[in-house]
């Protein structure tokens, strides 16, 4: 007698099959299951939560890894993976393409840096709490290398750094050579 209700339960069966096959209910948005647009259906359930009957909400919430806010959960999982990386490797410099679990951490970090203006304050604070975290990596790296050059000058009395020279944890010689060869692209402030 209630075709819409019957349809919902039929669609829910696709989700249960997906869960049985993949082990969780995190369906990618564009995913089709047996030609059914399951990802779109799951997204609609999240956005219609306020209109769903309590019985349907309970059924969805019983599924493994069900979430009402997939974007927030994905950010939190990325942050947890980042914290684990820092704990395991002792630094926050994630190499390009590095995957920690399911996450391309370098890409996750790059997106957060470029979207800082759009991030909530609590997320900014969480990232700021990571040791050695930086919002401006290239600028910070340049300044760190420049400070190493100043220490070199103070210690050796000149700035003629041999190309293969390493100073503490900095490949100072190649950095200085790069600054010289790329002078045209340096800002006036850096040239000074």
C-alpha positions as CSV (number, residue, x, y, z in Angstrom):
1,X,0.0,0.0,0.0
2,X,2.9,2.3,0.5
3,X,5.0,2.2,-2.7
4,X,7.5,4.8,-1.6
5,X,8.2,3.0,1.7
6,X,8.6,-0.3,-0.2
7,X,11.0,1.4,-2.6
8,X,13.1,2.7,0.2
9,X,13.5,-0.8,1.7
10,X,14.3,-2.2,-1.8
11,X,17.0,0.5,-2.2
12,X,18.3,-0.2,1.3
13,X,18.8,-3.8,0.3
14,X,21.3,-2.6,-2.3
15,X,23.2,-0.8,0.5
16,X,23.2,-4.0,2.6
17,X,24.6,-6.0,-0.3
18,X,27.3,-3.3,-0.7
19,X,28.2,-3.6,3.0
20,X,28.4,-7.4,2.7
21,X,30.7,-7.1,-0.2
22,X,32.9,-4.1,0.8
23,X,32.7,-4.3,4.6
24,X,31.4,-0.8,5.3
25,X,28.7,1.7,4.3
26,X,31.1,4.4,3.0
27,X,29.8,4.4,-0.6
28,X,31.5,6.7,-3.0
29,X,29.2,9.4,-4.3
30,X,29.1,8.2,-8.0
31,X,29.1,4.5,-7.2
32,X,26.6,2.3,-9.0
33,X,25.7,-1.1,-7.6
34,X,24.0,-3.5,-10.1
35,X,23.1,-0.4,-12.2
36,X,21.5,1.3,-9.1
37,X,22.9,4.7,-8.2
38,X,23.7,3.7,-4.7
39,X,26.2,6.5,-4.0
40,X,23.5,9.1,-4.9
41,X,20.9,7.3,-2.8
42,X,23.2,7.3,0.3
43,X,23.9,11.0,-0.2
44,X,20.2,11.7,-0.3
45,X,19.6,9.8,2.9
46,X,22.2,11.9,4.7
47,X,20.7,15.2,3.4
48,X,17.1,14.0,4.2
49,X,17.9,12.8,7.8
50,X,15.4,15.2,9.3
51,X,12.6,13.8,7.1
52,X,13.5,10.1,7.6
53,X,11.4,7.9,9.9
54,X,13.2,6.9,13.1
55,X,13.0,3.2,12.0
56,X,15.0,4.1,8.8
57,X,17.5,6.1,10.8
58,X,18.1,3.2,13.1
59,X,18.6,0.8,10.2
60,X,21.2,3.1,8.6
61,X,23.0,3.7,11.9
62,X,23.4,0.0,12.5
63,X,25.5,-0.4,9.3
64,X,29.3,-0.5,9.8
65,X,31.0,2.9,9.5
66,X,27.7,4.7,8.7
67,X,28.0,8.5,8.9
68,X,25.7,11.4,8.6
69,X,28.5,13.7,7.7
70,X,30.9,12.0,5.3
71,X,32.9,15.1,4.5
72,X,33.7,15.8,8.2
73,X,34.5,12.1,8.9
74,X,36.8,12.0,5.9
75,X,38.7,15.1,7.2
76,X,39.0,13.6,10.6
77,X,40.3,10.3,9.2
78,X,42.8,12.3,7.2
79,X,43.9,14.1,10.3
80,X,44.2,10.9,12.3
81,X,46.3,9.4,9.5
82,X,48.5,12.5,9.5
83,X,49.0,12.3,13.3
84,X,49.9,8.6,13.0
85,X,52.4,9.5,10.2
86,X,54.0,12.2,12.4
87,X,54.2,9.8,15.4
88,X,55.7,7.1,13.3
89,X,58.2,9.1,11.3
90,X,58.9,12.0,13.7
91,X,58.2,14.8,11.3
92,X,55.4,16.4,9.3
93,X,57.0,16.4,5.9
94,X,54.9,14.0,4.0
95,X,56.5,13.0,0.6
96,X,54.4,13.5,-2.6
97,X,52.1,10.5,-3.3
98,X,52.7,9.0,0.2
99,X,49.7,6.9,1.2
100,X,49.0,6.2,4.8
101,X,46.2,3.7,4.9
102,X,43.7,4.9,2.3
103,X,44.9,8.5,2.3
104,X,47.2,10.3,-0.1
105,X,48.4,12.4,2.8
106,X,50.5,14.9,0.8
107,X,47.3,15.7,-1.3
108,X,45.2,16.0,1.9
109,X,47.8,18.4,3.4
110,X,48.0,20.4,0.2
111,X,44.2,20.8,0.1
112,X,44.1,22.0,3.7
113,X,46.9,24.5,3.2
114,X,45.3,25.9,0.1
115,X,41.9,26.1,1.7
116,X,43.0,27.6,5.0
117,X,40.6,30.5,4.6
118,X,37.7,28.1,4.4
119,X,38.7,25.8,7.3
120,X,36.9,26.0,10.6
121,X,39.0,27.4,13.4
122,X,39.0,24.1,15.3
123,X,40.6,22.4,12.3
124,X,43.2,25.2,12.0
125,X,44.0,24.7,15.7
126,X,44.3,20.9,15.2
127,X,46.8,21.3,12.4
128,X,48.7,24.0,14.3
129,X,49.1,21.5,17.1
130,X,51.2,19.2,14.9
131,X,54.9,19.6,15.6
132,X,56.7,21.4,12.8
133,X,53.4,22.1,11.0
134,X,53.6,25.0,8.6
135,X,51.1,26.7,6.4
136,X,53.8,28.2,4.2
137,X,56.3,25.4,3.6
138,X,58.3,26.9,0.8
139,X,58.7,30.2,2.5
140,X,59.7,28.5,5.8
141,X,62.1,26.2,4.0
142,X,63.7,29.2,2.2
143,X,64.1,31.0,5.5
144,X,65.6,28.0,7.2
145,X,68.1,27.6,4.5
146,X,68.9,31.3,4.6
147,X,69.5,31.1,8.3
148,X,71.9,28.1,7.7
149,X,73.7,30.3,5.2
150,X,74.0,33.1,7.8
151,X,75.4,30.6,10.3
152,X,77.9,29.3,7.7
153,X,79.0,32.9,7.0
154,X,79.5,33.6,10.7
155,X,81.5,30.3,11.1
156,X,83.6,30.5,7.9
157,X,83.7,34.2,7.2
158,X,82.4,34.0,3.6
159,X,79.4,32.9,1.5
160,X,81.3,30.9,-1.1
161,X,79.6,27.6,-0.2
162,X,80.9,24.6,-2.2
163,X,78.1,23.0,-4.2
164,X,78.2,19.6,-2.5
165,X,78.6,21.2,1.0
166,X,76.0,20.1,3.6
167,X,75.6,22.2,6.7
168,X,73.9,20.3,9.5
169,X,70.6,19.1,8.0
170,X,70.7,21.4,5.0
171,X,72.2,20.8,1.5
172,X,73.5,24.3,1.7
173,X,75.8,24.3,-1.3
174,X,73.2,23.2,-3.8
175,X,70.7,25.6,-2.2
176,X,73.1,28.6,-2.6
177,X,73.9,27.5,-6.2
178,X,70.1,27.4,-6.9
179,X,69.7,30.9,-5.5
180,X,72.5,32.2,-7.7
181,X,71.2,30.6,-10.9
182,X,67.6,31.6,-10.2
183,X,68.3,35.2,-9.1
184,X,65.9,36.6,-11.7
185,X,63.0,34.8,-10.1
186,X,63.9,35.9,-6.5
187,X,62.0,38.7,-4.8
188,X,63.8,42.0,-4.1
189,X,63.5,41.2,-0.4
190,X,65.3,37.8,-0.8
191,X,68.0,39.4,-3.0
192,X,68.7,41.9,-0.3
